[in-house]
Amino acid sequence: MILLCIFEEKRDGIVIRQNKIFFFRLHFSVIGIFTLDCWGGRSRLGSWLGNTTQQRQAKTKNNGFIMQFHSFLEFVPKIQELRLPGLSEQLTMAPAIRKQLLDKPIINPKKAAVICLFYEGLHGETCFYLIRRSSYPGVHSNQVGFPGGQIDSADQTPWDAAKRELWEELGISPQQVTKIRKIPPLYIPPSHFWVDCFLGYSTAKTELNLDQNEVKEVISVSLAEFINAIKSFTNQVESKGVETPIYMLSDNTVWGATAMMLAEIKSIISQALS
């Protein structure tokens, strides 16, 4: 028997829609349940009660191996060679109103560069940084995004700008950062920015030094959590009440341009790891 339930939960002023699918199977009084929890950003396969602990541990070990940082680095050449999905993948995390703007001309946009920087977590796992912007009178105030910012005249390339911003915002030296590749740029209508997003990694053990004027909080996201994150929806993140796709990562709501970039990054890494 299959039962589909739809729930809504309000957390920190944001309504998160959850879809839960229950599979019931009766066999020698054993019940199996599979739960798909959109709010938690993970899919969890509940084991049959007859499964052994050793079987569950083996599954976790196999799934987790490729998420270790030393193993992730082995996949970097493959990530560099993959064809990029581009706008089609980005649009999977775009609100409907965003898709209506595709045909409008982009006239003299400002230029910016951001970086998705992978690094080794406390337990050897692969992680990357997101930041929460400080409050300021601007459209991206208090939002979650990648480290980065506007390209200056002193920056020779967008990659130089991304590294400079990473240094200024988090205190990570440009010499400690290695570029993996760039993904297709993305236009952000509210701020009129044309943004280049880079993938990079750092093997250095660096103590972060935040620029409190720009960064309110650093959010560490494990690659395992990100790969298992599931798109959900809310209508609470835009003033116009538009239903918007979001990721919940480390208990933070990620939406808009950052979620669109993450959708493409997720597709690239999933292909590389498959």
C-alpha positions in Angstrom: 0.0 0.0 0.0 1.3 3.5 -0.9 0.2 6.6 1.0 1.2 10.2 -0.2 0.9 13.0 2.4 1.7 16.7 1.9 2.6 18.8 4.9 3.5 22.4 5.4 5.7 23.6 8.2 6.6 27.2 9.2 10.1 27.7 10.5 11.8 31.1 11.0 8.9 32.7 9.2 9.3 30.5 6.1 6.8 28.0 5.0 8.3 24.7 3.8 6.3 22.2 1.9 7.0 18.6 2.6 6.1 15.5 0.6 6.1 12.2 2.5 5.6 8.9 0.7 4.9 5.9 2.9 5.2 2.3 1.6 3.6 -0.3 3.8 4.5 -3.9 3.3 3.3 -6.6 5.7 5.4 -9.7 5.8 6.0 -11.6 9.0 5.0 -8.5 10.9 7.7 -6.5 9.3 6.8 -3.0 8.1 9.1 -1.0 5.7 8.8 2.8 5.4 10.4 5.0 2.9 10.2 8.7 3.7 11.0 11.5 1.3 11.4 14.7 3.4 11.7 17.8 1.3 12.2 20.1 4.3 15.3 18.4 5.6 17.0 18.5 2.3 17.7 14.7 2.4 16.1 11.5 1.2 16.2 8.8 3.8 15.6 5.2 3.1 14.4 3.5 6.2 15.7 0.0 6.4 13.5 -3.0 6.8 13.5 -4.1 10.4 15.2 -7.3 9.4 18.3 -5.6 8.0 21.5 -6.0 9.8 23.5 -3.2 11.3 26.4 -4.4 9.1 24.4 -3.9 5.9 23.4 -0.4 6.8 27.0 0.5 7.7 28.3 -0.9 4.5 25.8 1.2 2.5 26.8 4.3 4.4 30.5 3.6 3.8 30.1 3.1 0.1 28.0 6.3 -0.4 30.3 8.3 1.8 33.6 7.3 0.3 33.4 9.7 -2.7 32.4 12.5 -0.4 35.8 12.5 1.3 38.0 15.4 0.3 41.0 13.3 -0.8 38.6 11.3 -3.0 36.9 14.5 -4.3 40.2 15.8 -5.5 40.6 12.7 -7.7 37.4 13.7 -9.5 38.6 17.2 -10.3 40.0 16.4 -13.8 36.6 14.8 -14.7 34.7 17.8 -13.4 36.9 20.0 -15.6 36.1 18.0 -18.7 32.4 17.6 -18.4 30.0 19.4 -20.7 28.1 22.0 -18.8 24.3 21.8 -18.6 24.0 25.6 -18.5 20.8 27.6 -18.4 18.4 24.6 -18.6 19.7 23.3 -15.3 19.8 26.7 -13.7 16.2 27.3 -14.5 15.1 24.3 -12.5 15.6 26.5 -9.4 14.3 29.7 -10.8 10.9 31.2 -9.9 8.3 31.3 -12.7 8.6 35.1 -12.9 12.3 34.7 -13.6 11.6 32.6 -16.7 9.4 35.4 -18.1 12.5 37.7 -18.2 14.6 35.5 -20.4 13.8 37.4 -23.6 14.4 40.9 -22.2 17.6 42.6 -23.3 20.4 43.0 -20.7 21.8 46.5 -21.1 25.1 47.5 -19.5 25.0 45.2 -16.5 27.4 45.5 -13.6 30.0 42.7 -13.5 30.6 40.4 -10.5 32.4 37.1 -9.7 31.7 34.5 -7.0 33.3 31.3 -6.0 32.1 27.9 -4.7 35.2 26.9 -2.7 35.6 23.2 -1.7 37.7 22.4 1.3 38.3 19.6 3.8 36.0 19.5 6.8 36.8 18.5 10.3 36.2 14.8 9.6 37.8 14.7 6.2 34.6 15.3 4.4 34.2 17.6 1.4 32.5 20.9 2.2 32.0 24.3 0.6 31.3 27.8 1.9 28.2 29.9 1.7 27.9 33.2 3.5 25.0 35.2 4.9 25.4 38.9 3.8 25.3 41.5 6.5 22.3 43.8 6.7 22.6 46.8 4.4 20.2 49.0 2.3 20.3 46.7 -0.8 18.4 43.9 -2.5 20.7 41.2 -1.3 20.8 42.2 2.4 20.9 39.3 4.8 20.7 36.8 2.0 22.7 33.5 1.6 25.1 33.3 -1.3 28.6 32.5 -2.4 31.6 34.6 -1.4 32.3 37.2 -4.1 31.4 40.6 -5.3 31.7 43.3 -7.9 34.7 43.2 -10.3 37.0 46.2 -9.8 39.1 47.9 -12.4 42.2 46.5 -10.7 41.1 42.9 -11.3 42.7 41.6 -14.5 40.1 38.8 -14.8 36.8 37.7 -13.2 38.8 34.8 -11.5 41.1 37.4 -9.9 38.0 39.2 -8.7 36.6 36.1 -7.1 39.9 35.3 -5.3 40.2 38.9 -4.1 36.7 38.9 -2.7 37.3 35.6 -1.0 40.3 37.1 0.6 38.5 40.3 1.7 35.4 38.5 3.0 36.8 35.3 4.6 40.5 35.9 4.8 41.5 33.0 2.5 44.6 33.9 0.6 44.4 33.8 -3.3 47.6 31.7 -3.2 45.7 29.0 -1.3 43.0 28.7 -4.0 43.1 26.5 -7.1 40.6 26.9 -9.9 38.6 23.9 -11.1 36.5 25.6 -13.7 33.9 28.3 -14.5 30.2 27.7 -15.0 28.1 29.8 -17.4 27.4 33.3 -16.1 24.1 34.3 -14.7 22.2 37.6 -14.8 20.6 38.8 -11.6 17.7 41.2 -12.5 17.1 42.8 -9.1 20.7 44.1 -8.7 21.4 44.2 -12.5 24.6 42.1 -12.1 26.1 39.7 -14.6 27.8 37.1 -12.4 30.6 34.7 -13.2 30.7 31.7 -10.9 33.9 29.7 -10.4 34.5 26.3 -8.8 37.7 26.0 -6.8 39.3 24.2 -3.9 41.8 24.8 -1.2 43.9 22.2 0.7 45.2 24.8 3.2 44.0 24.7 6.8 43.1 28.3 7.2 41.4 30.1 10.1 38.8 32.4 8.7 38.9 36.1 9.2 35.5 37.6 8.4 34.8 41.1 7.2 32.0 41.9 9.5 30.8 44.8 7.3 30.0 42.3 4.5 29.6 38.9 6.1 27.2 38.2 8.9 27.8 34.4 9.0 29.7 31.7 7.3 27.8 28.5 6.5 29.7 25.3 6.0 27.8 22.8 3.7 29.0 19.3 3.3 29.0 17.9 -0.2 27.0 14.9 1.0 24.2 17.1 2.3 24.2 19.1 -0.9 24.1 16.2 -3.3 21.2 14.8 -1.3 19.4 18.1 -1.1 15.9 18.1 -2.5 14.2 21.1 -4.1 11.2 22.4 -2.2 9.1 25.5 -2.5 8.1 28.5 -0.4 6.3 31.8 -1.1 7.9 33.6 1.8 11.2 34.8 0.4 10.0 37.4 -2.0 7.9 40.4 -1.2 5.6 39.7 -4.1 4.6 36.3 -2.6 5.9 34.4 -5.7 6.3 30.7 -5.1 10.1 30.1 -5.3 12.2 26.9 -5.4 14.6 26.6 -2.5 17.3 24.4 -1.1 17.5 23.9 2.7 21.2 23.6 3.4 22.6 23.5 7.0 19.2 24.9 8.1 19.5 27.9 5.8 17.1 28.8 3.0 19.0 29.2 -0.3 17.1 30.6 -3.2 17.3 32.9 -6.2 20.6 33.2 -8.2 22.6 31.2 -5.7 20.1 28.3 -5.9 20.2 28.4 -9.7 24.0 28.2 -9.7 23.9 25.4 -7.1 21.6 23.5 -9.4 24.2 23.5 -12.2 27.0 22.7 -9.7 25.0 19.8 -8.4 24.4 18.4 -11.9 28.1 18.7 -12.7 29.3 17.0 -9.6 26.7 14.3 -9.8 27.8 13.5 -13.3 31.4 13.4 -12.2 30.7 11.0 -9.3 28.4 8.7 -11.3 
